[in-house]
Amino acid sequence: MTPRQRVRAAQPLTAVQLTAVRLTAGQRARQLANLANGTTGLGLAIARAAGTAVSRGPRGLIIAAGYRWRLPFAGAFTMGNVVICRTEADHLTSNLALLGHEEKHCSQYAWCLGLPFLLFYFLAAGWSQVRTGNPASGNFFERQAGLEAGGYRETSKRQPAPGGAGGIEA
């Protein structure tokens, strides 16, 4: 190895170089599952309709940057293997915690066989809203993806004792 090659090897990979890295078996399986279940196609359709800039991202992800529609309120969200964000693609790919959080949601789509994930996610968000006062803190899917990495804070709302026990807890 020449000195120049050693310097290159020691530098961190750029977003462009990350896309050239071969996918692991799990990343390839997720990519194929989300293609087969139609959610990646739906994500690309939403990205196109919203006028985003679509590019290849790391680990088999597709980045759709510059999302301007009002809903959903999130700074980034996923649909299959498509990560749709309001920022520029480089900003998302340089935020490894957020990118990892969104990547976990991509895996959740694959595990839930595509569109059923949306139903499960919104049920979990509703249950979280009832229990904690916000849709993320008690949401199973957000907790599995990492609350803090997704920009959420954990909150807890004390629930009254069942049956009107006057606050006496067992």
Secondary structure as UniProt FT lines:
FT   HELIX           3..10
FT   HELIX           15..20
FT   HELIX           25..36
FT   HELIX           39..49
FT   TURN            50..51
FT   STRAND          53..56
FT   HELIX           58..60
FT   STRAND          62..65
FT   STRAND          76..79
FT   TURN            80..81
FT   STRAND          82..85
FT   HELIX           89..94
FT   HELIX           96..111
FT   TURN            112..113
FT   HELIX           116..132
FT   TURN            135..138
FT   HELIX           140..145
FT   TURN            147..151
FT   HELIX           162..164
FT   TURN            166..167
//
